[in-house]
């Protein structure tokens, strides 16, 4: 039976991802290189919520299975990180919010609509400004949370008394890096994205003449005009880093570290970068010896499908089936967009499994 994906071909990926899963032992050895012995060491995890937590939990499961003691710092408004788990202990920090998730989801829906070509230039600019506001608010809340941890002398004392062996964090929201530096602990990053873009741009030489900025749709072979486009996209990243998220981290650095400290320097001091991509799927680029590529690490051997879903898949016959999903944060699409997508799907010979939580489209087919 054939399987089709909207983002990548299963046949191409299957063997590679299986090898990546088999190599997770090597990955964990890299993670544990800073730990003096391999029996029951203490790891402090400062994760990012949403889909980032999904892959962080894979590392936590593997570390727990090898006898390490895991403590996870979670905000009180967390969507995915449960307070009670057999895998880890938690420290819950009040962040004083309850609606950030709804704000992010609403803005992401608007971004999806713009990506498919709807709306005026003015609307596009409005969405971009809303997106910058959303990003700034998320980082501001995170910075306030880590400041609360540092200012809480009782909690800070507990963290110091535990004598953790290292901090494992996702630097997409970079406050875990700040806490690790303040506690003077070795730092391991579970990373693809940092606070203002792709991680390689912070740690390795990245000439814009042949290294495309993610989101440009460019390759390493660029015309002069394409290089200008690449520079423009990178300028947006610099703007975001300097004016949108950077000020929040500068305030933290000025408050708790030397005046010459900056968040990028703290990032660059990380001991190991566990990069959630596979080098063979990227364009040639400089890298660093403390970067470990672990693309596909979250893939596991398949499990049997529920009986009703298995029957649906088997009914697809020789044509196979398609999985349609927009990730963990997008619940649905604008009604007219969903109608158009459903109409297209209804004409396909494949069966379709579509994660959609909005109203049922009237053009939905019987496949």
WOFEN-V768836 format. One record per residue. N is the residue number from 1. RES is the residue in one letter. OMEGA is omega in whole degrees, 0 to 359 (NA if undefined). D_FIRST is the distance of its C-alpha to the first C-alpha in Angstrom with 2 decimals. Layout:
# WOFEN-V768836
N&RES&OMEGA&D_FIRST ; N&RES&OMEGA&D_FIRST
This chain:
# WOFEN-V768836
1&X&181&0.00 ; 2&X&178&3.79 ; 3&X&181&6.70 ; 4&X&175&10.11 ; 5&X&180&13.50 ; 6&X&184&16.87 ; 7&X&182&18.62 ; 8&X&181&16.72 ; 9&X&184&13.66 ; 10&X&182&11.60 ; 11&X&181&11.31 ; 12&X&188&15.07 ; 13&X&196&16.02 ; 14&X&183&14.25 ; 15&X&180&16.73 ; 16&X&182&19.62 ; 17&X&178&19.21 ; 18&X&177&18.89 ; 19&X&180&22.10 ; 20&X&179&23.68 ; 21&X&180&23.15 ; 22&X&183&24.63 ; 23&X&183&27.57 ; 24&X&176&28.57 ; 25&X&177&31.43 ; 26&X&178&32.86 ; 27&X&182&32.54 ; 28&X&173&34.50 ; 29&X&177&37.08 ; 30&X&178&37.61 ; 31&X&186&37.96 ; 32&X&185&40.46 ; 33&X&182&42.47 ; 34&X&182&45.17 ; 35&X&190&45.51 ; 36&X&175&48.38 ; 37&X&190&46.93 ; 38&X&181&43.62 ; 39&X&170&44.73 ; 40&X&178&44.40 ; 41&X&185&45.10 ; 42&X&181&45.26 ; 43&X&176&42.92 ; 44&X&184&43.72 ; 45&X&175&40.71 ; 46&X&188&41.33 ; 47&X&169&37.95 ; 48&X&185&36.93 ; 49&X&178&35.39 ; 50&X&182&32.18 ; 51&X&178&29.06 ; 52&X&178&31.40 ; 53&X&181&32.04 ; 54&X&180&28.37 ; 55&X&175&28.30 ; 56&X&181&31.90 ; 57&X&177&31.12 ; 58&X&177&28.71 ; 59&X&180&31.74 ; 60&X&179&33.94 ; 61&X&181&31.74 ; 62&X&178&31.82 ; 63&X&179&35.55 ; 64&X&181&36.29 ; 65&X&179&34.51 ; 66&X&171&36.93 ; 67&X&180&39.98 ; 68&X&180&40.86 ; 69&X&188&42.54 ; 70&X&171&40.99 ; 71&X&183&42.88 ; 72&X&173&41.22 ; 73&X&183&43.38 ; 74&X&175&42.04 ; 75&X&181&43.63 ; 76&X&181&44.68 ; 77&X&186&42.51 ; 78&X&179&39.26 ; 79&X&191&36.08 ; 80&X&188&33.74 ; 81&X&183&36.00 ; 82&X&183&37.10 ; 83&X&181&40.69 ; 84&X&182&40.06 ; 85&X&175&37.49 ; 86&X&183&37.52 ; 87&X&189&36.47 ; 88&X&168&39.40 ; 89&X&181&42.73 ; 90&X&167&43.31 ; 91&X&182&46.17 ; 92&X&182&46.03 ; 93&X&179&48.06 ; 94&X&178&49.23 ; 95&X&172&48.27 ; 96&X&180&49.87 ; 97&X&176&47.00 ; 98&X&185&44.68 ; 99&X&181&43.28 ; 100&X&180&41.94 ; 101&X&179&38.34 ; 102&X&179&38.91 ; 103&X&180&40.69 ; 104&X&181&37.88 ; 105&X&181&35.20 ; 106&X&180&37.38 ; 107&X&177&38.01 ; 108&X&176&34.39 ; 109&X&177&33.61 ; 110&X&179&36.40 ; 111&X&177&35.08 ; 112&X&180&31.66 ; 113&X&179&33.58 ; 114&X&181&35.59 ; 115&X&180&32.60 ; 116&X&169&31.30 ; 117&X&180&34.74 ; 118&X&175&36.66 ; 119&X&181&40.25 ; 120&X&176&43.33 ; 121&X&178&44.39 ; 122&X&178&46.69 ; 123&X&178&43.87 ; 124&X&180&41.87 ; 125&X&179&44.92 ; 126&X&179&45.35 ; 127&X&179&41.80 ; 128&X&179&42.34 ; 129&X&176&45.58 ; 130&X&179&43.99 ; 131&X&177&41.31 ; 132&X&178&44.06 ; 133&X&179&45.88 ; 134&X&180&42.86 ; 135&X&180&42.38 ; 136&X&179&46.11 ; 137&X&180&46.29 ; 138&X&180&43.43 ; 139&X&178&45.16 ; 140&X&179&48.56 ; 141&X&180&47.43 ; 142&X&179&45.90 ; 143&X&176&49.12 ; 144&X&180&51.21 ; 145&X&181&49.17 ; 146&X&175&49.72 ; 147&X&176&53.35 ; 148&X&179&53.66 ; 149&X&183&52.44 ; 150&X&182&54.95 ; 151&X&178&57.78 ; 152&X&187&57.20 ; 153&X&178&59.34 ; 154&X&179&58.37 ; 155&X&179&54.61 ; 156&X&177&55.18 ; 157&X&177&57.30 ; 158&X&180&54.58 ; 159&X&180&52.10 ; 160&X&181&54.69 ; 161&X&180&55.69 ; 162&X&179&52.13 ; 163&X&178&52.29 ; 164&X&180&48.64 ; 165&X&177&47.46 ; 166&X&173&45.39 ; 167&X&174&43.87 ; 168&X&184&40.16 ; 169&X&174&39.58 ; 170&X&186&37.43 ; 171&X&174&39.76 ; 172&X&164&38.07 ; 173&X&206&41.00 ; 174&X&185&43.44 ; 175&X&176&45.80 ; 176&X&176&44.41 ; 177&X&179&45.73 ; 178&X&182&49.11 ; 179&X&179&49.27 ; 180&X&179&48.36 ; 181&X&180&51.09 ; 182&X&180&53.58 ; 183&X&180&52.92 ; 184&X&179&53.08 ; 185&X&172&49.87 ; 186&X&189&47.41 ; 187&X&174&44.54 ; 188&X&182&40.81 ; 189&X&168&38.68 ; 190&X&202&35.04 ; 191&X&152&34.78 ; 192&X&183&33.15 ; 193&X&171&35.49 ; 194&X&189&39.19 ; 195&X&183&41.48 ; 196&X&178&41.64 ; 197&X&183&38.62 ; 198&X&190&36.55 ; 199&X&183&37.95 ; 200&X&184&38.55 ; 201&X&180&41.17 ; 202&X&189&43.35 ; 203&X&185&43.18 ; 204&X&174&42.90 ; 205&X&185&44.42 ; 206&X&180&42.20 ; 207&X&183&43.75 ; 208&X&179&42.67 ; 209&X&180&43.04 ; 210&X&176&39.72 ; 211&X&184&38.05 ; 212&X&173&36.41 ; 213&X&178&36.91 ; 214&X&181&33.66 ; 215&X&180&33.28 ; 216&X&185&34.95 ; 217&X&183&31.86 ; 218&X&175&33.85 ; 219&X&178&33.21 ; 220&X&175&35.71 ; 221&X&186&37.00 ; 222&X&169&39.14 ; 223&X&179&41.80 ; 224&X&179&45.06 ; 225&X&179&44.02 ; 226&X&176&40.74 ; 227&X&176&42.77 ; 228&X&177&44.99 ; 229&X&180&42.01 ; 230&X&178&40.90 ; 231&X&179&44.44 ; 232&X&179&44.52 ; 233&X&179&41.41 ; 234&X&177&42.90 ; 235&X&177&46.16 ; 236&X&177&44.41 ; 237&X&179&43.21 ; 238&X&178&46.80 ; 239&X&180&48.08 ; 240&X&182&45.77 ; 241&X&186&46.81 ; 242&X&190&50.50 ; 243&X&185&51.06 ; 244&X&182&48.20 ; 245&X&184&47.27 ; 246&X&182&49.73 ; 247&X&179&52.82 ; 248&X&181&51.39 ; 249&X&177&50.86 ; 250&X&178&54.18 ; 251&X&177&55.92 ; 252&X&182&54.36 ; 253&X&180&55.24 ; 254&X&184&58.77 ; 255&X&189&59.27 ; 256&X&182&58.02 ; 257&X&177&58.22 ; 258&X&183&60.48 ; 259&X&181&61.06 ; 260&X&182&59.45 ; 261&X&172&56.13 ; 262&X&189&53.09 ; 263&X&179&49.53 ; 264&X&178&48.04 ; 265&X&177&50.37 ; 266&X&176&49.26 ; 267&X&184&45.61 ; 268&X&178&46.50 ; 269&X&179&48.17 ; 270&X&185&44.94 ; 271&X&181&44.56 ; 272&X&174&40.78 ; 273&X&174&38.18 ; 274&X&189&34.68 ; 275&X&186&32.76 ; 276&X&173&29.37 ; 277&X&174&27.96 ; 278&X&184&27.05 ; 279&X&183&29.70 ; 280&X&178&27.35 ; 281&X&179&25.88 ; 282&X&174&29.42 ; 283&X&180&32.06 ; 284&X&182&34.80 ; 285&X&173&37.41 ; 286&X&176&40.13 ; 287&X&182&39.37 ; 288&X&184&41.40 ; 289&X&179&41.48 ; 290&X&174&41.08 ; 291&X&178&37.70 ; 292&X&182&34.76 ; 293&X&187&31.34 ; 294&X&179&28.72 ; 295&X&181&25.77 ; 296&X&183&22.73 ; 297&X&184&25.13 ; 298&X&183&23.85 ; 299&X&183&20.29 ; 300&X&174&19.82 ; 301&X&184&17.50 ; 302&X&176&14.97 ; 303&X&178&16.36 ; 304&X&177&15.13 ; 305&X&170&14.69 ; 306&X&188&17.47 ; 307&X&182&17.06 ; 308&X&179&17.25 ; 309&X&177&14.72 ; 310&X&179&12.23 ; 311&X&179&12.99 ; 312&X&180&12.58 ; 313&X&181&9.09 ; 314&X&181&8.10 ; 315&X&181&10.23 ; 316&X&176&8.33 ; 317&X&186&6.88 ; 318&X&184&5.95 ; 319&X&180&7.50 ; 320&X&183&5.77 ; 321&X&182&8.84 ; 322&X&172&11.98 ; 323&X&180&14.33 ; 324&X&177&17.97 ; 325&X&181&20.74 ; 326&X&176&24.17 ; 327&X&189&25.08 ; 328&X&188&27.48 ; 329&X&183&30.49 ; 330&X&181&29.41 ; 331&X&184&29.25 ; 332&X&181&28.95 ; 333&X&171&29.76 ; 334&X&188&32.75 ; 335&X&182&32.47 ; 336&X&177&32.53 ; 337&X&178&29.87 ; 338&X&178&27.54 ; 339&X&181&28.34 ; 340&X&180&27.45 ; 341&X&179&24.10 ; 342&X&179&23.22 ; 343&X&178&24.39 ; 344&X&179&22.13 ; 345&X&184&19.04 ; 346&X&182&20.05 ; 347&X&183&19.80 ; 348&X&177&16.21 ; 349&X&181&13.49 ; 350&X&167&11.14 ; 351&X&184&11.84 ; 352&X&171&14.18 ; 353&X&190&15.33 ; 354&X&175&18.81 ; 355&X&183&21.51 ; 356&X&183&24.60 ; 357&X&178&27.86 ; 358&X&178&30.00 ; 359&X&181&30.92 ; 360&X&180&28.24 ; 361&X&179&27.99 ; 362&X&182&29.27 ; 363&X&182&26.79 ; 364&X&180&23.75 ; 365&X&180&21.38 ; 366&X&178&19.70 ; 367&X&NA&16.19
